[in-house]
Amino acid sequence: MRIAISWCTALMIGTIANTQALEITPLSDGLFLHQSEKEVEGFGKVSANGLIIVDGKEAFVVDTPWTDADAEALLEWTKAKDLTVKAVLATHWHEDRAGSFGVFERAGIATLSSEATQALLRQHQKTLATHTFSGDEIQYFGNKVEVFYPGAGHAMDNLVVYLPHEKLLFGGCLVREASTRFMGFYGDGSLPDWPESMSRLIAKFPEVITVVPGHGALGDKRLLEHTRGLAEAALKAQ
Ligand SMILES: [Zn+2]
């Protein structure tokens, strides 16, 4: 409950007003949450979370906003703050993560994905990343951004991002928000693999304090157990 209240308060204080749906909320010094919305068939209006990590005059973006208009709004925001965006990373190939890669690329910004995500973007004829990495782990932005692939779940290629200075884990769509009892859409992922992927994630970052799910309110490490429990229950119910 405490988290829910502080979350709402943060939204009221920190939200920028613009003509797009994009909202940018400060989480701490040099760390911002970006949220964009899209109408999704069968789900209604869905809000998606991403991050903007700032170091001095440079910024690193985790996940693109859902639409090109919101990506442009994000770049306007960085411009107003005199920030240079070094790169944007997509944590999987879906539109709420990589959908506005083109806006960033046209602005001369590196767009990053894993090779697995790139293959899926190519297969689905989406805008590709300008740079890819292989393997299950990589660090970016002067080692302030740790990227990890814990295994399949929501998608076959879902990555997570850990910020060691903040002890904050961006779980993306692999992690479910506290208020939900459902797994959401996983038609492109693997429910049988999901519990084990969560176990790998829990073991990898034991010191985590804050967890950001792909959609919905921030929480703490209990979101990881919550998601594993939901995935196990969904598997049993099959
Ligand atoms: Zn997705």
Residues whose N, C-alpha, C, O or C-beta is under 5 A from the ligand:
A	BS01	ZN	H94 C173
